[in-house]
Amino acid sequence: MAEIKSHEFDGFLQNAARNYRIFVIYGPDRGLVSERAAQIAAKTGVDLKDPFSLIKLDVGDLQNDAGRLLDEVNAIGLFGGEKLVWIRGAANEKALVDSLQIIAGNPPDGSFVIIEAGDLKKGSGLRKVVEPARSVATIPCYADDTRALNSLIDTELASEGLRITPAARQVLLELLGGDRIASRNEVRKLALYCRGLGTIEEEHVTEIIGDASAVSADDAVDAILKGDSEAFLHAMQKISTSKTPMFLVLQGCLKQFQLLDAMRAEMDEKRSAPAQVMQSHGRHLHFRRKPIIEQALKTWTAPAIAREMNRLQSAILQTRQRASLEDTIATQTLLATTLQSARKN
């Protein structure tokens, strides 16, 4: 396996990507996953406008036809040449894992395979297959750090001939980072707003930029855990207005329940009080959020947390399969979780 870390990706793309036929790109930053998949696709040399050369599949297509991936990879193109099979929305589906295990053991000569996946846990089915395989390049995608965000800002503003003051940059950095595509769109919006000005000042950022950071979902997640449906709907309205993808709220809520799951497991195993578990697992949380998490620990049982995580994961999969309904699916699912919290509280 070749695992390409974030700071290595640009060099890998320029120098080594053509040495691989199979790419698995995964992580919680869906925008970054999508962006890097597109960059790799461009490097393959396959004509991405030719429907006979580019085969795009949703992971649901494989569930309905377990042999579909193998058939597509091994099929000879109608007019010859190399093919790209591009799969989106993957997790740990058995049909995908089984097919990929075969392909990784005998990489195709005339086809490339790109798989976009979500946040795969270590030891999950898909990672178990690709991590030992030397023929697969795996590219984890996590939320951008400050260095990556600064690079993104500099690249986008330079294309418009713009500079940015240190104070304005700091404000901008605080508003970015949850999703690469959302962050890039916000910077491009700022550049368009300031076109011709030469230098971007702090007031320009505050006037035009919405919050595209992961923190923008915290208000909604906190309302969900408190069971406050009115606050939840208000937070979702703000998120929608800022053009932040609703997927980030689903993802943020799932992460919160995963943390609750780990905390609750320790509570049950060691018979600890919620306050004790918060000291070990909640040190990274903002002080304003700690009472909310502690209260949730008192009211949510381990089985209930597990059921909610399954429902949230299912909703995330649905948003990938039916992108046009993403906002509706996210809002309905999260509102149901909010009502569950209200009953428990």
N, C-alpha and C positions, 0 to 999 in steps of 0.2 A: 504494500500500500504506500502511496505517496500522499501524506496529509499536507495540504497547502495552507499554512497559517495566513492570517489577514495581511501581515506586512510582507509576505512572500508572493502574494498573488500577482502583482503587476509583473514581476520578474518571471514568474512561471508562465504567465500568459504570453510574454514575448519570446521566451527561450525554450520552454519545455512542453507546452501544451500539446503540440503536434506529435509528441512521443506517446500519447495515450489515446485510446479509443473509447474509454468508458469514464464518465465523470459523474460523481454523486455530490451534489451541492445541497447543503442542508443548514438549518439553524433557525433561530427565532426571528431574525430580521428578514421577513419575506421579500421586502424590496431589494435588499442586497443579494439574496438568493437569485431573484429574477434578473437583476442587472448582471451578475457574474455569469449566469447561464447564457445570457445573450452575448456577452463578450466572448465566451468560449465557442459558442455556435458560429460567430463571425470568423473565428480563427481556423475552423475546420476546413474552410475553403468550399464547403457545400453551397450550392445555390439556394439561398433561403427563400427565394421567390418561386422556386419550382416545386409544385405540389407532389411531383414524383420523386424528388430528392429529399424533401423535408417531410417527415411524418410526425405530426404532433398528436400526442395521446394524453388523455386524462387517465389517472390511475384507475378510475372506475371502468374504463374500457378493458383493462386487463382482468378485472374481477369478473366481468361477464364472459371473458374469453381467455382462459389461463395460458394458452399457447400463443397469444397474439404478439407478445414481445419477441419471442424466438422467431416467429414467422416473419415479422417485419425486418429484423436484423439480418436474417439469412436470405431474404428475397433479393433477387437481382433487379436493379432498376430497369424500368421500361426502356430507357435510352442509355443504359450503362452509367458509369460514373459512380462516385461515392454517395452514400445516403447518410442522413442524420435522423435518428429516432429520438424525439424529445418528449419526455414524460413529465407531467406536472402534477402537483398535489399528492406526492407520495408520502407514505408513512412507513408502516411495516406490513403491508398487505402480503399475504402468503403467495399469491400468484406472481407478484413482482419479485419477492425474495427468492423464490424457487427458480424463476427464469434467470435472474441476475447471477445466481450461483453458477449456473451452466455457462453463461456468457463470459463471466470473469475467468473461468477455467480454460476457456477457449475463445479468446477475443476475436471479433470479426475482422476480416481483412478489408472489406469494402464498406463498412458502416461505422458510424460513431453513435454513441448512446449518451445522452445527457438526461440526468434524473434530478428534478427539483423536489426536495423533501422539506418537511417541517423540522421542528426542533427534536431531533432524535436523541433519546437518552443513550448513554454508554451501555453497551450490552444489549441494545434492542436488535431485533431480527435483521434489519437492513445493515446496520453497522457491523454485526457479527460476520456478515458475508463479505463486505467490502474491505474491512480493515486488514484482514490477512492477505488480501489479493494484491499482488504487485502490479497487476494490469489496470488497476482502478486508481484514479486520482480523486481523493475526497477533499472537499473544500467547505469547512465549517464557516458559517456566517453569523456573527454575533453583532450586537448593536455597536455602531461606530464609536471608537474612542476619540479623545480630543484631537490627536494627531490626524486621524482619518477625516474628521470633520473639517479641520483647518485646511487640509489638502482639497477637499470637496469645495469649500468656499473659495479658495484661491483659484481653482480651475475654472469655476463657473463665472466668477467676477472678472477674471483676466480675459475671458472671451468677449466681454463687453467693454473692456478697457477701463474697468472701475477699480478704485482702491477703497479700503474700509478702515476707519479709525480703530484703535485698540478697544475703546469703550464700546463701540458698535459691534465689534467682533465678539466681545465677551457676552453681550446681550444675545447676539445671534446664536452663539454656541449653546447657551442655556435653553434655547427653544428648539434645538435640533437633536437628532440622535436615535429616535425610536425606530425609524424605518428609513432605509437609504433612499427609496424613491420619494417618500414624503419630504425628506430633508432636501433632496436635490430640487424638487418642485418649488419648495419655499425659497431657496436661494435664487432660483431662476425668476421667481416672481419679484423678489427684491431687486434683482438686476434690471428687470424690465421697468420697474417703478422708478429706478434711479438712473435710467439711461440718459447719458449726456451730462450728468452732474459732476462726474469726475471722482468724487469722494463720497462714500456713504457714511452718514452720521448716525448717532444713536437714535435720534428721533425718527429717522427713516425706517429703521428696523422695527421699532415699536408701533409705527403707524400701519405697516403692511404685513408683518409676519404673524402667522398663527403659530400655536404651540404644536410642533411636530415631534416633540420628545416623548419618551416613554412615560414621563411624569404626567403628561396630559391625560392619561387614562386613569390616574390614581383617584381623582374625584369620583369617577364612575364606579371604580372597584370598591372604594370605601363605602359608597352609598349601597352597593350590592350587599356587602358584608353586614351593614347596619340594618338592612331590610327597609331602607327609605326609598320607596318607589318615586316619590316626587323629586327628591334630590338626584336620583338616578336619571330620570328623564331629562332634567335640566342639564346635567353633565353631558348626556348624549347629544343634546341639542347644541351645546357649545362645541363639542368635538366635531359634529357634522358641519357646523359653520366654519370651523378652522380648516376643513378639508382633510383632517386626519383620518386615515382609513379605520373603519369600524373594526377591522380585523385586529388592530392593535389592542382594542379593549377586550375582545375575546381572549387574545393571547395573554394580556396582563392579568385577567381574571383567572385563567388556567394556571398561570405561574403562582398566583396567590394561593390557590387551592392546593397546588403541589407543595408549597411551603407549609400550609396548614397540615397537610398529610404527614410530612416529616415530623412536624412538631407534635401532632397528636399521637403518632406512633411512639415517640419518646415518652410522652406523658403516660400512655397506657403501659409501656414496658417497664418504666422506672417508677410508676405511680407518683409522678411529679405534679406539682401545681402549675397552672398556666404561666404564672409569673416566673417560675424557675426556668421553664423552657424558653421563655422570651429572652432571658439573659444570655443563653447560648446561641439560639437561632435568630434572634431578632435584633442583634446589635447593629445591623446595617440599615434598619428601618428608620425612617424619619420619626422624630419623637411624637409628632402629632398623630401618626398612624398606629403607634404601638397599642394604645388602649383599644382601638377598633379590632386589631388582630387578637389581642388577649381575650376580648369578649367573644369573638368568633370561636376561639379555642374552647371556651366554656360551653358553647351551645351546639357545635357541630361534632358529631361522633365520627369515628373512622369510617364505618360503612357509608354514612351519608356523604362524607367528603369524597369517597371513591366513586359513588354514583354520580356526583356532580362533575367530577373530573371526566368521567366517561361521556357525560352529556355535552360538556364543553368541547371535548376532542371531536365528538361526532359533528357538532356545529361547525367547527373549524374545517373539517373535511367537506361539509356541505357548501361552505362559502367558496371553497376551491373548485368544487364541481359545478357550482351555479353562481358564478361571479356577479351576474346581474342582480342577484337577490341578496348580496352580502349584507347590506345594511339591515334588511328586514330580518334575515336569519339571526344576525348578531343581536339586534334589539330584542326580538322575541325570546331568544334563549336567555339572555342576561336578565331580562325582566322576570322570567320564570325563576331564575336563581335568586333574584331580589325578594320575590314573594316567599320563597322557601326560607330565606333568612328571617323575614318578618315573622313567619310562623314560629320559628325556633326561638326568636327573641321575645 
